[in-house]
Amino acid sequence: MTQALLNILFPKTCIFCKRRGSYLCEDCFSLIEINPYQYCVCGKTRGRPKCEECSSVLDGLFVCTRENQVIVDKIINSYSKIKELSLPLSLIILTHFLLLEKDTFSNFVIYPLPQENIRRIGFDKTKEIGKILSDKLKIPLIENIEQTKDKNILLLDITYNDKMEEIAKQLKANQVIGLVIAKH
């Protein structure tokens, strides 16, 4: 009853086109350009996780969307206010994996990059996406850095940044591959 009243007073509207029904409608989701390739961390080569010239600590990086997309930026900026956007963001990642024909990560765990502003926004953005990915990909979600020892890790964040490189240095793992929605 309370949810029905909230839906009447504050209906869900698409953050991009303002259509009622959901925070991201199917039409706007279809406008997102998903990367069909995996690029080197430095972005120089396509089809390889890391080139010889790359100075990244990461063993590879999955960047799920193409650069400079207004709709992706809007979703990322709105995510701290709308927790339900974790589902479309997870779908972006899963679609990227489908395009790469990468459907198994059986020897990996997901480690969501710790967020600094959880109290302010009320939830851990990467952890919410990590829960969905863990369920759909059937791989464990690990939240404690001590539990990552000797494991292959998908290091999850919303966007690629220096913090990802710093955390990758701290992880005692066999392989650390970054996983982000966008790289700015």
N, CA, C and O of each residue as an XYZ file, in Angstrom:
736
protein
N       0.825     -1.191      0.000
C       0.000      0.000      0.000
C       0.873      1.259      0.000
O       0.615      2.203     -0.747
N       1.915      1.259      0.853
C       2.798      2.415      0.920
C       3.520      2.622     -0.403
O       3.650      3.752     -0.873
N       3.996      1.517     -1.015
C       4.695      1.607     -2.293
C       3.761      2.121     -3.386
O       4.174      2.923     -4.224
N       2.516      1.672     -3.387
C       1.541      2.142     -4.376
C       1.304      3.640     -4.235
O       1.216      4.351     -5.236
N       1.202      4.120     -3.012
C       1.014      5.546     -2.775
C       2.235      6.342     -3.225
O       2.105      7.405     -3.832
N       3.425      5.816     -2.923
C       4.652      6.482     -3.376
C       4.722      6.544     -4.902
O       5.143      7.554     -5.465
N       4.308      5.459     -5.575
C       4.313      5.441     -7.045
C       3.354      6.464     -7.629
O       3.611      7.023     -8.695
N       2.256      6.708     -6.937
C       1.300      7.715     -7.410
C       1.853      9.122     -7.191
O       1.789      9.966     -8.085
N       2.393      9.367     -6.010
C       2.915     10.703     -5.691
C       4.235     11.006     -6.390
O       4.469     12.127     -6.843
N       5.089      9.999     -6.471
C       6.410     10.163     -7.074
C       6.655      9.041     -8.072
O       7.410      8.113     -7.780
N       6.033      9.109     -9.242
C       6.194      8.016    -10.207
C       7.628      7.942    -10.739
O       8.316      8.954    -10.874
N       8.052      6.718    -11.036
C       9.369      6.531    -11.630
C       9.338      7.101    -13.039
O       8.422      6.826    -13.813
N      10.349      7.897    -13.361
C      10.462      8.439    -14.714
C      11.887      8.218    -15.201
O      12.839      8.276    -14.422
N      12.017      7.971    -16.470
C      13.326      7.748    -17.079
C      14.188      8.992    -16.865
O      13.751     10.110    -17.137
N      15.397      8.794    -16.385
C      16.285      9.923    -16.100
C      16.722     10.654    -17.362
O      17.227     11.774    -17.292
N      16.527     10.025    -18.507
C      16.971     10.653    -19.750
C      15.814     11.263    -20.545
O      15.869     12.440    -20.902
N      14.778     10.485    -20.823
C      13.679     10.997    -21.663
C      12.446     11.408    -20.869
O      11.514     11.983    -21.430
N      12.429     11.121    -19.573
C      11.334     11.482    -18.657
C      10.057     10.664    -18.864
O       9.006     11.037    -18.343
N      10.123      9.568    -19.605
C       8.969      8.681    -19.779
C       8.689      7.976    -18.458
O       9.622      7.563    -17.768
N       7.436      7.835    -18.104
C       7.054      7.183    -16.849
C       7.184      5.667    -16.938
O       7.032      5.071    -18.004
N       7.466      5.066    -15.793
C       7.496      3.612    -15.702
C       8.754      3.046    -15.084
O       8.682      2.104    -14.295
N       9.921      3.606    -15.427
C      11.180      3.126    -14.861
C      12.196      4.264    -14.893
O      12.000      5.278    -15.562
N      13.292      4.066    -14.147
C      14.328      5.099    -14.102
C      15.185      5.129    -15.356
O      15.852      6.127    -15.628
N      15.172      4.049    -16.121
C      15.839      4.016    -17.415
C      14.989      3.148    -18.331
O      14.948      1.927    -18.177
N      14.315      3.776    -19.278
C      13.411      3.023    -20.154
C      14.201      2.186    -21.161
O      15.393      2.405    -21.377
N      13.520      1.238    -21.761
C      14.169      0.351    -22.727
C      14.719      1.112    -23.926
O      15.792      0.788    -24.434
N      13.977      2.131    -24.380
C      14.433      2.906    -25.544
C      15.752      3.624    -25.247
O      16.665      3.613    -26.072
N      15.850      4.241    -24.080
C      17.083      4.946    -23.723
C      18.222      3.962    -23.461
O      19.370      4.240    -23.807
N      17.918      2.818    -22.854
C      18.950      1.796    -22.642
C      19.511      1.338    -23.991
O      20.711      1.092    -24.113
N      18.649      1.225    -24.996
C      19.101      0.752    -26.309
C      20.028      1.755    -27.004
O      20.708      1.395    -27.965
N      20.065      3.001    -26.535
C      20.941      4.014    -27.123
C      22.388      3.923    -26.616
O      23.284      4.564    -27.165
N      22.604      3.135    -25.580
C      23.942      3.011    -25.004
C      24.820      2.179    -25.932
O      24.449      1.073    -26.327
N      25.971      2.714    -26.270
C      26.921      1.997    -27.124
C      27.844      1.157    -26.234
O      28.703      1.682    -25.525
N      27.641     -0.152    -26.296
C      28.425     -1.083    -25.490
C      29.671     -1.479    -26.271
O      29.602     -1.750    -27.470
N      30.815     -1.512    -25.583
C      32.061     -1.912    -26.230
C      32.000     -3.387    -26.650
O      31.751     -4.254    -25.813
N      32.225     -3.675    -27.931
C      32.230     -5.069    -28.365
C      33.618     -5.714    -28.270
O      33.794     -6.873    -28.644
N      34.610     -4.950    -27.762
C      35.983     -5.450    -27.679
C      36.540     -5.205    -26.288
O      36.027     -4.385    -25.526
N      37.603     -5.936    -25.976
C      38.390     -5.629    -24.786
C      39.653     -4.941    -25.279
O      40.308     -5.412    -26.209
N      39.985     -3.833    -24.655
C      41.169     -3.073    -25.022
C      42.221     -3.210    -23.932
O      41.916     -3.565    -22.793
N      43.455     -2.924    -24.300
C      44.527     -2.851    -23.326
C      44.189     -1.741    -22.327
O      43.444     -0.821    -22.665
N      44.710     -1.809    -21.133
C      44.453     -0.797    -20.108
C      44.811      0.590    -20.623
O      44.093      1.552    -20.350
N      45.898      0.709    -21.356
C      46.309      2.014    -21.885
C      45.495      2.418    -23.117
O      45.579      3.563    -23.562
N      44.719      1.499    -23.666
C      43.848      1.806    -24.800
C      44.507      1.723    -26.160
O      43.885      2.078    -27.162
N      45.747      1.267    -26.229
C      46.479      1.241    -27.497
C      46.134      0.048    -28.378
O      46.142      0.164    -29.603
N      45.831     -1.091    -27.773
C      45.579     -2.281    -28.581
C      44.199     -2.851    -28.296
O      43.682     -2.734    -27.185
N      43.619     -3.460    -29.299
C      42.301     -4.065    -29.182
C      42.437     -5.576    -29.217
O      43.239     -6.125    -29.973
N      41.636     -6.247    -28.379
C      41.616     -7.701    -28.392
C      42.595     -8.355    -27.438
O      42.610     -9.579    -27.307
N      43.407     -7.561    -26.775
C      44.349     -8.095    -25.791
C      44.135     -7.370    -24.466
O      43.905     -6.161    -24.453
N      44.208     -8.095    -23.358
C      43.989     -7.445    -22.068
C      45.089     -6.457    -21.679
O      44.833     -5.494    -20.957
N      46.334     -6.699    -22.166
C      47.427     -5.807    -21.786
C      48.547     -5.907    -22.817
O      48.953     -7.001    -23.209
N      49.038     -4.746    -23.250
C      50.150     -4.745    -24.201
C      51.478     -4.655    -23.450
O      51.500     -4.454    -22.236
N      52.567     -4.802    -24.172
C      53.899     -4.782    -23.573
C      54.275     -3.398    -23.062
O      55.100     -3.280    -22.157
N      53.679     -2.344    -23.630
C      54.022     -0.972    -23.263
C      53.235     -0.453    -22.065
O      53.566      0.601    -21.522
N      52.220     -1.162    -21.652
C      51.309     -0.682    -20.615
C      51.968     -0.697    -19.239
O      52.606     -1.679    -18.860
N      51.813      0.387    -18.501
C      52.415      0.493    -17.169
C      51.418      0.206    -16.047
O      51.751      0.372    -14.873
N      50.228     -0.214    -16.382
C      49.198     -0.491    -15.388
C      49.555     -1.699    -14.527
O      50.194     -2.641    -14.995
N      49.137     -1.660    -13.273
C      49.304     -2.789    -12.357
C      48.289     -3.881    -12.699
O      48.536     -5.064    -12.464
N      47.150     -3.474    -13.253
C      46.092     -4.415    -13.624
C      46.576     -5.365    -14.721
O      47.395     -4.998    -15.564
N      46.055     -6.582    -14.693
C      46.373     -7.554    -15.738
C      45.465     -7.394    -16.954
O      45.655     -8.071    -17.964
N      44.497     -6.517    -16.862
C      43.567     -6.246    -17.939
C      42.473     -5.338    -17.425
O      42.374     -5.083    -16.225
N      41.653     -4.851    -18.340
C      40.566     -3.948    -17.958
C      39.399     -4.140    -18.912
O      39.557     -4.039    -20.129
N      38.223     -4.416    -18.350
C      36.996     -4.444    -19.127
C      36.330     -3.074    -18.988
O      35.904     -2.693    -17.898
N      36.242     -2.336    -20.099
C      35.529     -1.060    -20.136
C      34.274     -1.325    -20.956
O      34.352     -1.584    -22.157
N      33.132     -1.260    -20.309
C      31.893     -1.765    -20.920
C      31.239     -0.842    -21.926
O      30.491     -1.314    -22.782
N      31.492      0.464    -21.857
C      30.850      1.391    -22.797
C      31.895      2.222    -23.526
O      33.026      2.389    -23.070
N      31.477      2.728    -24.661
C      32.351      3.624    -25.413
C      32.413      4.967    -24.713
O      31.520      5.311    -23.938
N      33.462      5.727    -24.982
C      33.676      7.006    -24.290
C      32.704      8.086    -24.754
O      32.145      8.028    -25.850
N      32.522      9.082    -23.870
C      31.771     10.308    -24.153
C      30.333     10.064    -24.585
O      29.892     10.572    -25.616
N      29.614      9.294    -23.803
C      28.198      9.078    -24.062
C      27.387      9.839    -23.012
O      27.514      9.585    -21.814
N      26.573     10.754    -23.464
C      25.785     11.586    -22.560
C      24.887     10.727    -21.679
O      24.768     10.981    -20.481
N      24.264      9.730    -22.253
C      23.336      8.897    -21.485
C      24.055      8.096    -20.395
O      23.528      7.953    -19.292
N      25.235      7.581    -20.685
C      26.004      6.833    -19.688
C      26.436      7.769    -18.558
O      26.345      7.410    -17.384
N      26.904      8.959    -18.909
C      27.287      9.939    -17.890
C      26.100     10.304    -17.002
O      26.254     10.456    -15.790
N      24.930     10.443    -17.594
C      23.718     10.779    -16.828
C      23.356      9.645    -15.861
O      22.988      9.899    -14.714
N      23.461      8.406    -16.322
C      23.167      7.253    -15.456
C      24.155      7.213    -14.293
O      23.753      7.040    -13.143
N      25.428      7.371    -14.586
C      26.451      7.322    -13.544
C      26.244      8.453    -12.531
O      26.337      8.226    -11.325
N      25.967      9.649    -13.005
C      25.747     10.784    -12.105
C      24.473     10.631    -11.280
O      24.425     11.101    -10.143
N      23.450      9.993    -11.819
C      22.187      9.805    -11.106
C      22.217      8.623    -10.155
O      21.380      8.531     -9.257
N      23.167      7.717    -10.338
C      23.204      6.476     -9.567
C      23.329      6.723     -8.067
O      22.773      5.959     -7.278
N      24.032      7.753     -7.659
C      24.183      7.987     -6.222
C      22.873      8.419     -5.571
O      22.754      8.380     -4.346
N      21.894      8.827     -6.368
C      20.583      9.211     -5.834
C      19.527      8.131     -6.039
O      18.525      8.102     -5.324
N      19.742      7.242     -7.008
C      18.738      6.241     -7.376
C      19.382      4.858     -7.357
O      20.020      4.441     -8.324
N      19.204      4.162     -6.251
C      19.813      2.846     -6.056
C      19.368      1.840     -7.119
O      20.138      0.953     -7.488
N      18.138      1.968     -7.612
C      17.593      1.022     -8.588
C      18.323      1.048     -9.929
O      18.096      0.172    -10.764
N      19.194      2.034    -10.152
C      19.981      2.055    -11.389
C      21.076      0.994    -11.384
O      21.761      0.805    -12.389
N      21.246      0.299    -10.260
C      22.235     -0.793    -10.223
C      21.875     -1.893    -11.222
O      22.765     -2.536    -11.778
N      20.587     -2.113    -11.453
C      20.189     -3.153    -12.411
C      20.589     -2.793    -13.845
O      21.246     -3.605    -14.497
N      20.221     -1.602    -14.374
C      20.676     -1.304    -15.740
C      22.201     -1.231    -15.864
O      22.748     -1.600    -16.903
N      22.892     -0.762    -14.825
C      24.353     -0.730    -14.888
C      24.917     -2.148    -14.944
O      25.885     -2.406    -15.659
N      24.315     -3.060    -14.195
C      24.729     -4.471    -14.254
C      24.438     -5.067    -15.622
O      25.222     -5.866    -16.135
N      23.313     -4.683    -16.213
C      22.968     -5.172    -17.551
C      23.955     -4.687    -18.605
O      24.230     -5.395    -19.574
N      24.484     -3.494    -18.422
C      25.512     -2.984    -19.336
C      26.735     -3.908    -19.283
O      27.282     -4.279    -20.321
N      27.155     -4.272    -18.086
C      28.316     -5.153    -17.924
C      28.035     -6.528    -18.529
O      28.863     -7.074    -19.259
N      26.877     -7.075    -18.224
C      26.538     -8.409    -18.749
C      26.430     -8.398    -20.271
O      26.823     -9.366    -20.923
N      25.906     -7.324    -20.840
C      25.826     -7.204    -22.300
C      27.230     -7.122    -22.902
O      27.499     -7.721    -23.943
N      28.117     -6.384    -22.248
C      29.512     -6.295    -22.704
C      30.145     -7.691    -22.743
O      30.822     -8.048    -23.707
N      29.917     -8.471    -21.688
C      30.458     -9.829    -21.647
C      29.850    -10.712    -22.738
O      30.545    -11.545    -23.319
N      28.566    -10.535    -23.015
C      27.931    -11.296    -24.098
C      28.560    -10.966    -25.441
O      28.822    -11.864    -26.242
N      28.805     -9.683    -25.695
C      29.429     -9.274    -26.957
C      30.844     -9.827    -27.090
O      31.296    -10.137    -28.192
N      31.539     -9.948    -25.964
C      32.892    -10.514    -25.979
C      32.881    -12.038    -25.999
O      33.925    -12.676    -26.127
N      31.671    -12.619    -25.868
C      31.504    -14.063    -25.723
C      32.296    -14.564    -24.519
O      32.887    -15.644    -24.537
N      32.285    -13.744    -23.479
C      32.957    -14.059    -22.216
C      31.862    -14.391    -21.211
O      31.302    -13.503    -20.568
N      31.566    -15.668    -21.086
C      30.447    -16.054    -20.235
C      30.854    -16.843    -19.006
O      30.000    -17.240    -18.213
N      32.129    -17.072    -18.839
C      32.550    -17.829    -17.662
C      33.711    -17.140    -16.950
O      34.712    -16.761    -17.558
N      33.539    -16.999    -15.666
C      34.585    -16.475    -14.792
C      34.693    -17.409    -13.593
O      34.803    -16.962    -12.451
N      34.659    -18.704    -13.866
C      34.571    -19.702    -12.797
C      35.737    -19.656    -11.820
O      35.585    -20.070    -10.671
N      36.883    -19.171    -12.240
C      38.024    -19.142    -11.333
C      38.289    -17.727    -10.783
O      39.392    -17.435    -10.320
N      37.269    -16.853    -10.837
C      37.399    -15.485    -10.357
C      36.442    -15.212     -9.208
O      35.469    -15.936     -8.994
N      36.743    -14.151     -8.478
C      35.830    -13.579     -7.492
C      35.642    -12.106     -7.870
O      36.483    -11.518     -8.550
N      34.538    -11.526     -7.422
C      34.300    -10.098     -7.643
C      34.654     -9.363     -6.364
O      34.181     -9.712     -5.282
N      35.482     -8.351     -6.495
C      35.808     -7.488     -5.364
C      35.394     -6.069     -5.730
O      36.056     -5.420     -6.540
N      34.284     -5.574     -5.129
C      33.860     -4.207     -5.426
C      34.791     -3.200     -4.746
O      35.054     -3.303     -3.548
N      35.276     -2.249     -5.499
C      36.163     -1.226     -4.965
C      35.450     -0.489     -3.834
O      34.344      0.010     -4.039
N      36.044     -0.409     -2.659
C      35.385      0.261     -1.531
C      35.055      1.719     -1.855
O      35.882      2.457     -2.391
N      33.836      2.109     -1.518
C      33.367      3.475     -1.768
C      33.584      4.340     -0.533
O      33.520      3.846      0.593
N      33.838      5.612     -0.739
C      34.129      6.518      0.371
C      32.886      7.244      0.888
O      32.872      7.668      2.044
N      31.862      7.398      0.083
C      30.722      8.235      0.460
C      29.458      7.423      0.749
O      28.356      7.881      0.445
N      29.591      6.247      1.320
C      28.446      5.369      1.570
C      27.447      6.020      2.524
O      26.240      5.966      2.287
N      27.930      6.621      3.578
C      27.016      7.255      4.545
C      26.205      8.373      3.903
O      25.015      8.517      4.185
N      26.828      9.150      3.058
C      26.141     10.284      2.434
C      25.050      9.819      1.471
O      23.960     10.390      1.453
N      25.329      8.797      0.675
C      24.328      8.371     -0.311
C      23.448      7.229      0.173
O      22.388      6.984     -0.402
N      23.865      6.529      1.217
C      23.010      5.511      1.820
C      23.216      4.086      1.339
O      22.577      3.172      1.860
N      24.076      3.869      0.375
C      24.366      2.512     -0.091
C      25.720      2.488     -0.785
O      26.242      3.526     -1.192
N      26.278      1.292     -0.913
C      27.566      1.088     -1.572
C      27.295      0.777     -3.044
O      26.803     -0.301     -3.377
N      27.619      1.724     -3.917
C      27.280      1.610     -5.342
C      27.899      0.386     -6.006
O      27.212     -0.342     -6.722
N      29.182      0.153     -5.779
C      29.818     -0.985     -6.439
C      29.350     -2.312     -5.852
O      29.253     -3.308     -6.569
N      29.063     -2.332     -4.564
C      28.582     -3.558     -3.932
C      27.217     -3.960     -4.485
O      26.963     -5.147     -4.688
N      26.338     -2.994     -4.733
C      25.012     -3.290     -5.294
C      25.132     -3.931     -6.675
O      24.440     -4.903     -6.977
N      26.006     -3.384     -7.503
C      26.236     -3.967     -8.829
C      26.907     -5.334     -8.672
O      26.563     -6.285     -9.374
N      27.861     -5.424     -7.752
C      28.565     -6.678     -7.504
C      27.640     -7.811     -7.098
O      27.844     -8.951     -7.516
N      26.624     -7.521     -6.291
C      25.655     -8.546     -5.883
C      24.928     -9.118     -7.092
O      24.751    -10.331     -7.197
N      24.509     -8.255     -7.997
C      23.784     -8.701     -9.193
C      24.707     -9.530    -10.078
O      24.318    -10.594    -10.560
N      25.928     -9.047    -10.294
C      26.888     -9.777    -11.136
C      27.255    -11.121    -10.526
O      27.371    -12.120    -11.234
N      27.435    -11.143     -9.232
C      27.749    -12.390     -8.545
C      26.656    -13.427     -8.768
O      26.938    -14.599     -9.021
N      25.421    -12.988     -8.671
C      24.286    -13.878     -8.872
C      24.202    -14.363    -10.320
O      24.025    -15.557    -10.565
N      24.326    -13.457    -11.265
C      24.161    -13.812    -12.685
C      25.346    -14.589    -13.249
O      25.164    -15.481    -14.078
N      26.557    -14.259    -12.805
C      27.753    -14.934    -13.320
C      28.138    -16.153    -12.486
O      29.036    -16.911    -12.853
N      27.450    -16.332    -11.362
C      27.700    -17.484    -10.474
C      29.133    -17.514     -9.955
O      29.777    -18.563     -9.927
N      29.620    -16.339     -9.545
C      30.941    -16.260     -8.922
C      30.812    -15.494     -7.600
O      29.936    -14.640     -7.463
N      31.676    -15.793     -6.635
C      31.554    -15.176     -5.316
C      31.852    -13.673     -5.323
O      32.683    -13.183     -6.087
N      31.147    -12.970     -4.451
C      31.402    -11.556     -4.173
C      32.173    -11.508     -2.863
O      31.705    -12.012     -1.842
N      33.351    -10.902     -2.894
C      34.183    -10.803     -1.695
C      34.308     -9.332     -1.323
O      34.679     -8.501     -2.153
N      33.995     -9.016     -0.066
C      34.016     -7.624      0.369
C      35.208     -7.295      1.250
O      35.486     -6.121      1.495
N      35.910     -8.299      1.726
C      37.034     -8.094      2.629
C      38.328     -8.356      1.860
O      38.518     -9.434      1.296
N      39.200     -7.377      1.845
C      40.436     -7.481      1.063
C      41.310     -8.655      1.509
O      42.072     -9.194      0.706
N      41.208     -9.057      2.780
C      41.990    -10.195      3.271
C      41.550    -11.510      2.628
O      42.341    -12.448      2.542
N      40.300    -11.587      2.179
C      39.780    -12.811      1.571
C      40.196    -12.976      0.114
O      39.894    -14.001     -0.496
N      40.878    -11.995     -0.450
C      41.245    -12.043     -1.860
C      42.573    -12.741     -2.122
O      42.960    -12.941     -3.274
N      43.263    -13.107     -1.061
C      44.594    -13.708     -1.218
C      44.538    -14.957     -2.100
O      43.705    -15.842     -1.902
N      45.444    -15.003     -3.075
C      45.599    -16.143     -3.988
C      44.357    -16.435     -4.831
O      44.118    -17.580     -5.214
N      43.583    -15.418     -5.112
C      42.403    -15.581     -5.960
C      42.547    -14.701     -7.198
O      43.234    -13.680     -7.155
N      41.914    -15.083     -8.284
C      41.803    -14.223     -9.457
C      40.642    -13.274     -9.204
O      39.561    -13.701     -8.798
N      40.865    -11.979     -9.445
C      39.899    -10.966     -9.023
C      39.424    -10.118    -10.190
O      40.215     -9.655    -11.012
N      38.098     -9.924    -10.243
C      37.498     -8.877    -11.072
C      37.304     -7.695    -10.131
O      36.429     -7.724     -9.266
N      38.106     -6.669    -10.294
C      38.065     -5.481     -9.439
C      37.051     -4.510    -10.031
O      37.296     -3.910    -11.077
N      35.917     -4.358     -9.363
C      34.760     -3.647     -9.899
C      34.685     -2.211     -9.404
O      34.808     -1.950     -8.208
N      34.483     -1.280    -10.338
C      34.177      0.110    -10.011
C      33.297      0.675    -11.115
O      33.122      0.051    -12.161
N      32.750      1.846    -10.878
C      31.874      2.481    -11.866
C      32.709      3.044    -13.019
O      32.407      2.806    -14.189
N      33.757      3.789    -12.677
C      34.649      4.349    -13.696
C      36.095      4.017    -13.337
O      36.425      3.814    -12.169
N      36.938      3.964    -14.341
C      38.364      3.701    -14.122
C      39.011      4.948    -13.524
O      38.763      6.067    -13.973
N      39.844      4.737    -12.504
C      40.538      5.856    -11.873
C      41.817      5.350    -11.201
O      42.103      4.152    -11.208
N      42.572      6.269    -10.629
C      43.836      5.917     -9.972
C      43.629      5.015     -8.760
O      44.496      4.208     -8.424
N      42.478      5.153     -8.107
C      42.209      4.328     -6.929
C      42.201      2.842     -7.300
O      42.612      1.997     -6.505
N      41.735      2.531     -8.502
C      41.719      1.143     -8.960
C      43.139      0.599     -9.039
O      43.392     -0.539     -8.646
N      44.048      1.390     -9.535
C      45.456      0.978     -9.623
C      46.046      0.785     -8.225
O      46.788     -0.169     -7.993
N      45.720      1.689     -7.291
C      46.231      1.590     -5.923
C      45.751      0.316     -5.236
O      46.533     -0.380     -4.589
N      44.456      0.013     -5.380
C      43.892     -1.191     -4.760
C      44.490     -2.437     -5.415
O      44.762     -3.421     -4.727
N      44.696     -2.411     -6.730
C      45.284     -3.555     -7.431
C      46.678     -3.866     -6.879
O      47.067     -5.032     -6.809
N      47.435     -2.831     -6.486
C      48.758     -3.048     -5.889
C      48.651     -3.768     -4.542
O      49.508     -4.581     -4.194
N      47.588     -3.461     -3.788
C      47.412     -4.039     -2.451
C      46.930     -5.484     -2.490
O      47.187     -6.249     -1.560
N      46.240     -5.857     -3.549
C      45.657     -7.196     -3.611
C      46.734     -8.247     -3.827
O      47.602     -8.107     -4.689
N      46.659     -9.277     -3.044
C      47.587    -10.394     -3.195
C      46.840    -11.469     -3.971
O      46.232    -12.370     -3.393
N      46.899    -11.356     -5.274
C      46.102    -12.239     -6.115
C      46.948    -12.810     -7.233
O      48.048    -12.337     -7.517
N      46.404    -13.838     -7.856
C      47.052    -14.396     -9.042
C      46.899    -13.451    -10.219
O      47.855    -13.186    -10.947
N      45.680    -12.943    -10.399
C      45.374    -12.084    -11.532
C      44.331    -11.056    -11.086
O      43.349    -11.418    -10.439
N      44.534     -9.774    -11.426
C      43.583     -8.722    -11.095
C      43.189     -8.027    -12.386
O      44.012     -7.391    -13.045
N      41.908     -8.161    -12.737
C      41.393     -7.524    -13.944
C      40.350     -6.498    -13.518
O      39.427     -6.809    -12.765
N      40.507     -5.281    -14.007
C      39.554     -4.220    -13.703
C      38.272     -4.394    -14.503
O      38.283     -4.919    -15.617
N      37.174     -3.947    -13.920
C      35.861     -4.014    -14.565
C      35.145     -2.711    -14.272
O      34.815     -2.433    -13.119
N      34.898     -1.901    -15.305
C      34.261     -0.595    -15.130
C      33.177     -0.376    -16.198
O      33.210     -0.965    -17.279
N      32.240      0.473    -15.859
C      31.204      0.867    -16.825
C      31.816      1.787    -17.879
O      31.579      1.613    -19.074
N      32.609      2.772    -17.428
C      33.159      3.766    -18.344
C      34.568      4.145    -17.933
O      34.976      3.971    -16.785
N      35.299      4.666    -18.905
C      36.647      5.167    -18.664
C      36.659      6.603    -19.151
O      36.501      6.871    -20.342
N      36.848      7.520    -18.219
C      36.835      8.959    -18.581
C      38.224      9.502    -18.659
O      38.410     10.684    -18.948
